[in-house]
Amino acid sequence: EFFVPWVVNTQITWDAYAQRVRASDGALMGPNITIGNSSLTEFPGGVAYDSDWNRYLVICDGEPSSPWVQFISASGDLIGSRIPVGSEYYHGGMSGIAWSPVTKEYLATWAHCCSAGNFARRISQTGTLIAEPFRTNGHVEGFGNWDPLPAANTVNGEFLIEWFWQYDDVYVRRYKSY
């Protein structure tokens, strides 16, 4: 099945929802799932699926901490509370998430709101934050390091992080945890 998140502008807030979609025919499976709706702004950034535990991890941007992740069961139920991934210093948006079945870890990525830095943080299969956030785009400075998106390489346990800079150049960086 597919898991599709989206945002709704209520004219007061931007609220995050999701829906499960049957792969065979595109039929909706169950009611809409409310991911974020806290009278603040919520933007889903991506979804990763852990087939071992048959659940999703959705990453969102929005208040009060940004980015944050939320586990959701395959049946559409929220599991536990949202987990802040960033911190007061490492906050931002344009987030992405990837799952590696090799390392049993997620990699969350985002663009820092107040600098040219893009950051990432490892998250364990259970939702424990691993180490501190780290910068992923080195010294690529200037206006616009946009949409850092991770992808897992299931052959060697690496991640590939892609982003574009100043609307002209695309960069990639390989990352492997040890």
C-alpha positions as CSV (number, residue, x, y, z in Angstrom):
1,E,0.0,0.0,0.0
2,F,0.9,3.7,-0.3
3,F,0.9,6.3,2.4
4,V,0.3,9.8,1.2
5,P,0.7,12.9,3.4
6,W,-0.6,16.4,2.6
7,V,-1.4,19.8,4.1
8,V,-4.6,21.7,4.3
9,N,-4.7,25.5,4.6
10,T,-7.6,26.4,7.0
11,Q,-7.0,30.1,6.5
12,I,-5.7,30.1,10.2
13,T,-3.3,27.2,10.2
14,W,-1.7,24.7,7.8
15,D,-2.7,21.2,9.1
16,A,-1.1,17.9,8.2
17,Y,-3.1,14.8,7.2
18,A,-2.4,11.4,5.5
19,Q,-4.2,8.6,3.8
20,R,-3.5,5.0,3.1
21,V,-4.0,4.0,-0.5
22,R,-4.3,0.5,-1.8
23,A,-1.7,-0.2,-4.4
24,S,-3.7,-2.6,-6.6
25,D,-6.5,-0.1,-7.5
26,G,-5.8,3.2,-5.8
27,A,-8.8,2.9,-3.4
28,L,-8.6,4.9,-0.1
29,M,-8.1,2.7,2.9
30,G,-9.9,4.0,6.0
31,P,-10.4,7.6,7.1
32,N,-8.0,10.5,6.8
33,I,-5.3,10.4,9.5
34,T,-4.6,13.6,11.4
35,I,-0.8,13.9,11.7
36,G,-0.5,17.5,12.9
37,N,-3.3,19.9,13.8
38,S,-2.2,21.8,16.9
39,S,-3.5,25.3,15.9
40,L,-0.1,26.0,14.5
41,T,1.5,25.4,11.1
42,E,2.3,21.8,10.1
43,F,3.9,20.7,6.8
44,P,4.6,17.0,6.1
45,G,8.0,16.5,4.5
46,G,8.2,12.8,3.7
47,V,7.4,9.3,4.7
48,A,9.6,6.2,5.3
49,Y,8.3,2.6,5.8
50,D,9.8,0.0,8.1
51,S,8.7,-3.4,6.8
52,D,10.2,-5.1,9.9
53,W,7.7,-3.4,12.2
54,N,5.1,-2.6,9.6
55,R,4.9,1.1,10.3
56,Y,5.6,4.5,8.8
57,L,7.6,7.4,10.1
58,V,6.4,10.8,8.8
59,I,8.6,13.9,9.1
60,C,6.9,17.2,9.5
61,D,7.9,20.9,9.8
62,G,6.0,23.1,12.1
63,E,5.7,24.5,15.6
64,P,6.5,24.1,18.4
65,S,9.7,22.2,17.3
66,S,10.8,21.7,13.8
67,P,11.3,19.3,12.3
68,W,9.6,16.5,14.2
69,V,8.7,12.9,13.4
70,Q,5.6,10.7,14.1
71,F,5.3,6.9,13.9
72,I,2.0,5.7,12.3
73,S,0.9,2.1,12.2
74,A,0.1,0.3,9.0
75,S,-3.6,0.6,10.0
76,G,-3.3,4.4,10.3
77,D,-3.1,4.9,14.1
78,L,-0.6,7.3,15.6
79,I,2.0,5.5,17.7
80,G,3.3,7.5,20.7
81,S,4.0,11.2,20.7
82,R,5.8,13.3,18.1
83,I,9.6,13.3,18.4
84,P,11.5,16.6,17.9
85,V,14.4,16.0,15.6
86,G,15.9,19.4,15.5
87,S,16.6,21.7,18.4
88,E,16.4,25.4,19.2
89,Y,19.6,25.9,17.1
90,Y,19.0,23.2,14.5
91,H,15.5,24.0,13.3
92,G,14.2,24.5,9.9
93,G,12.0,23.1,7.1
94,M,12.0,21.3,3.7
95,S,12.4,18.0,5.6
96,G,12.9,14.5,4.3
97,I,13.2,11.0,5.8
98,A,14.6,7.7,4.6
99,W,14.7,4.2,6.2
100,S,17.6,1.8,5.9
101,P,16.7,-1.8,6.5
102,V,20.5,-2.6,6.5
103,T,21.4,-0.3,9.4
104,K,17.9,-0.3,11.0
105,E,18.0,3.5,11.1
106,Y,16.2,6.4,9.7
107,L,17.9,9.5,8.4
108,A,16.0,12.8,8.8
109,T,17.2,15.8,6.7
110,W,16.2,19.5,6.6
111,A,17.2,22.9,5.5
112,H,18.2,25.2,8.4
113,C,15.8,28.1,8.6
114,C,18.4,30.8,9.3
115,S,21.5,29.9,7.4
116,A,22.8,28.2,4.3
117,G,23.2,25.0,6.2
118,N,21.4,21.7,5.6
119,F,21.3,19.2,8.5
120,A,20.6,15.6,9.2
121,R,20.0,13.4,12.2
122,R,20.0,9.7,12.7
123,I,17.0,8.0,14.4
124,S,16.9,4.4,15.6
125,Q,14.2,2.0,14.6
126,T,12.6,2.6,18.1
127,G,12.6,6.4,17.7
128,T,15.6,7.2,19.8
129,L,17.6,10.1,18.5
130,I,21.2,9.1,17.7
131,A,23.9,11.6,18.3
132,E,23.5,15.3,17.5
133,P,22.3,16.9,14.2
134,F,25.1,17.3,11.7
135,R,25.6,19.5,8.6
136,T,25.3,17.7,5.3
137,N,26.2,20.3,2.7
138,G,29.7,21.2,3.8
139,H,30.7,24.7,2.9
140,V,28.3,25.3,0.1
141,E,27.2,28.8,1.1
142,G,25.0,31.4,-0.4
143,F,21.3,31.9,-0.9
144,G,19.3,28.7,-1.3
145,N,20.4,25.2,-0.3
146,W,16.9,23.8,-1.0
147,D,15.1,20.5,-0.3
148,P,17.7,18.1,1.1
149,L,16.2,14.7,0.4
150,P,17.7,11.4,1.6
151,A,17.5,8.1,-0.1
152,A,18.7,4.7,1.3
153,N,21.1,2.4,-0.5
154,T,20.0,-1.0,0.7
155,V,23.0,-2.8,-0.8
156,N,25.7,-1.1,1.3
157,G,23.8,0.7,4.1
158,E,24.6,4.2,2.9
159,F,22.4,7.1,2.4
160,L,22.5,9.6,-0.5
161,I,21.5,13.2,0.3
162,E,20.5,15.4,-2.6
163,W,19.8,19.1,-2.6
164,F,19.8,22.0,-5.1
165,W,21.6,25.2,-4.7
166,Q,20.5,28.7,-5.9
167,Y,18.1,27.0,-8.4
168,D,20.9,26.0,-10.7
169,D,23.1,23.3,-9.3
170,V,22.3,19.9,-7.9
171,Y,24.5,18.4,-5.3
172,V,24.7,14.9,-3.8
173,R,26.6,13.6,-0.8
174,R,27.0,10.0,0.4
175,Y,26.6,9.3,4.1
176,K,27.3,6.2,6.1
177,S,27.1,5.8,9.8
178,Y,29.7,3.9,11.8
